[in-house]
Amino acid sequence: MIFMYIIMGILAISIFLGAYRLLKGPSASDRAVALDALTNITTALLVLIAYLSERFIYLDVALVYAILAFVGVIAIARYLEGGL
């Protein structure tokens, strides 16, 4: 059980580091990659919270969040590439 809380702390630290890169990224593509990393980290955190709270409906929330985040990142990448 302690191991899960250590993992949650590592995920929280990585969220702060990803948010820093999102805000201070030197280019738009770096910010898009940071956003993609943040959505993956947040999805992992949602799965961990579902496991710790034993409410597995949160897994459905994590799945929907991951799908929407993937579509959003693809849309941002297409915009940055110049195509609509």
N, C-alpha and C positions, 0 to 999 in steps of 0.2 A: 504493500500500500504506500509506503514511503517513496518507493521508486516512482510511482505515478505522480506524486507531488513534485519530485525532482524533475521529471519530464515536463510537467506543467510550468515549472519555473524556467526551464530552458526555452520552452516555446514562448513564454512571456518576454524573455530577453531578446529572442530573435524577432519578435513583433516590434519591439522598440528599435532594433537595429534596421529592420526593413523599413519602418516608418521614417527613420532618419535618412535612409537612401532615397526614399520616395520624395522627401522634401528637399534634399540637397543634391539630388542627382544632377550630374553635369549636362546630361542630354535627355531628350524626351524618351528615347529608347531605354535608357537606364531606369527611368521612372516607370516605364511599362513593365520591365522585368521585375522591379521591386514590387509593383502592384500584384503581379502574378505570384511572386513568392509569398507575399502577405496573404493572399487568398488561400494558398496551399497550407500555410501555417495555421490560419484560422480554421480551416476545415479539419486539420489534425487536432486542434484544440477542441472543437465541437465534438469530435469522436471520443476524445479522452473524457470530456465532461459527461457524455452519454454513458460511458462505461462506469465512471465513478458514481454517478447519481442513480445508476441502474434504471434509467428511463430511456429506452431504446427508440423512442419516437424521435429523439434528437439525431439519430442516425439518418432519418429521412430528411431532417432539416439540413444536415451536413451535405447530403447528396444533392439536394436542390441548390444549395448555396454553391457547391462546386461546379455544377452544370452552368448556372448563371454566371459565375465568375469566369469560366472558360469561354463562354460566348462573349462576355464583355471584353476580355483580353484579346480575343480574335478581332473584335470590332475596333479596338484601339490600334492593334497592329495594322489592320487594313487602312485605317485613317492615316497613320504615320507613314505608311508606304505610298500614300497618295491616291489610292483607288477607293471608289465607293462601292 
